[in-house]
Amino acid sequence: MNTERVRVVLDTNIILSVVSRHSPFHEVWQALLVGTFDLFVTTEILLEYEEKLSLNFNSTTAEVNMQILMMLPNVHPQEVFYRFPLIEKDSDDNKFIDCAFACNAHFLVSNDKHYNILKKLDFPKINLVKLKDFIDILRLIKPGTLPGIA
């Protein structure tokens, strides 16, 4: 049985959709908390998470959730050594592609249509999935492993 850890990069729109316990997608946050998958982030990504959480919720919610992220053993800082200028309409989104490439992510999760360019490229090969599809994937895996998919 393959016990490879599931490597994931979550776009900020996903973080905003999953942190609230009232969200229908909160199970993704819960899965992160129990270690079902490994989340990879750069400093730029963390700063954007914090900024958008503050704007969409409040500074206390942002601070608490950022502290949680920083303490989780399955949240990993990722250095990026190559930058892909793939998304022109919102070049700020490229940091998620760069992180996914650098950590060899199994999934980049986003509902943002700007990322659809990834489906047309042979390189870099990044597996883009929508939030709903990622939830389906999470329901199939045991915490921390990627059996039969790697």
C-alpha positions in Angstrom: 0.0 0.0 0.0 1.3 3.5 -0.9 1.6 5.7 2.2 2.8 8.8 0.4 1.7 12.0 2.1 -0.9 14.1 0.2 0.8 17.4 -0.8 -1.7 20.2 -1.3 -1.6 23.9 -2.1 -4.8 25.8 -1.3 -5.6 29.0 -3.1 -6.8 31.8 -0.8 -10.4 31.5 -2.1 -10.4 28.0 -0.6 -9.1 29.1 2.8 -11.9 31.7 2.9 -14.4 29.1 2.0 -13.4 26.5 4.6 -12.4 28.2 7.8 -15.9 29.0 9.1 -17.5 26.2 11.0 -20.7 27.3 9.4 -19.4 26.7 5.9 -20.6 23.7 3.9 -16.9 23.1 3.0 -15.6 23.3 6.6 -14.6 19.6 6.4 -11.5 20.6 4.4 -10.3 22.7 7.3 -11.1 19.9 9.7 -9.2 17.5 7.5 -6.2 19.8 7.6 -6.4 20.0 11.4 -6.4 16.2 11.8 -3.5 15.8 9.3 -5.4 14.2 6.4 -3.1 16.1 4.0 0.0 18.2 4.0 -0.4 21.9 3.2 2.5 23.7 1.5 2.8 27.5 1.8 5.2 30.3 1.0 5.6 33.5 3.0 3.7 35.3 0.2 0.8 32.8 0.5 0.6 33.1 4.3 0.6 36.9 4.0 -2.2 36.8 1.5 -4.2 34.3 3.7 -3.9 36.7 6.7 -4.8 39.8 4.6 -7.9 38.2 3.1 -9.0 36.6 6.4 -8.8 40.0 8.0 -10.8 41.6 5.2 -13.5 38.9 5.0 -13.9 38.1 8.7 -12.0 40.2 11.2 -8.4 40.6 12.5 -9.1 38.3 15.5 -10.3 35.5 13.2 -7.3 36.0 10.9 -4.9 36.0 13.8 -6.3 32.8 15.4 -6.4 30.9 12.1 -2.9 32.0 11.2 -1.6 30.8 14.6 -3.3 27.5 14.0 -1.7 27.2 10.6 1.7 28.0 12.0 1.4 25.4 14.7 0.2 22.5 12.6 2.9 19.9 11.9 1.4 19.2 8.5 1.7 22.8 7.3 5.1 23.2 5.6 7.0 26.3 4.5 8.1 26.0 0.9 10.9 27.8 -0.8 10.3 28.7 -4.4 13.2 28.7 -6.8 11.4 29.2 -10.1 8.6 31.5 -11.0 6.1 30.8 -13.8 4.5 33.9 -15.3 1.4 31.9 -16.4 -1.5 34.0 -15.3 -1.5 37.4 -16.7 -5.0 38.6 -15.6 -4.1 38.2 -12.0 -0.4 37.7 -11.8 -0.6 37.5 -8.0 -2.1 34.0 -8.4 1.2 32.7 -9.9 2.6 32.3 -6.4 0.3 29.3 -5.9 1.4 27.7 -9.1 5.1 28.3 -8.1 4.5 26.7 -4.7 2.7 23.7 -6.2 5.5 23.2 -8.6 8.2 23.5 -5.9 6.6 21.0 -3.5 5.5 18.7 -6.3 1.9 19.0 -5.0 -0.6 16.3 -5.8 -3.3 19.0 -5.9 -3.6 22.8 -6.3 -7.1 23.5 -5.1 -8.9 26.6 -6.4 -12.2 27.7 -7.8 -10.5 30.5 -9.7 -10.9 30.3 -13.4 -7.5 32.0 -14.0 -5.9 28.6 -13.2 -7.6 26.9 -16.1 -4.5 27.6 -18.1 -2.9 24.7 -16.2 -5.2 22.3 -18.0 -3.7 23.3 -21.4 0.0 22.9 -20.4 2.3 19.9 -20.5 4.7 21.8 -18.3 4.6 22.5 -15.5 2.2 19.6 -14.8 0.0 20.7 -11.9 -3.1 18.9 -11.0 -5.8 21.6 -10.5 -8.9 20.6 -8.7 -12.0 22.5 -7.6 -13.0 22.6 -4.0 -16.0 20.3 -4.5 -13.8 17.7 -6.2 -11.1 18.0 -3.5 -13.7 17.2 -0.9 -14.6 14.0 -2.8 -10.9 13.1 -2.9 -10.5 13.8 0.9 -13.4 11.4 1.6 -11.5 8.6 -0.2 -8.2 8.9 1.6 -7.1 8.0 5.0 -5.5 10.8 7.0 -2.0 11.5 5.8 -1.9 9.0 2.9 -2.5 8.9 -0.8 -3.3 5.2 -1.5 -3.5 4.2 -5.1 -3.5 7.7 -6.5 0.2 8.7 -6.5 
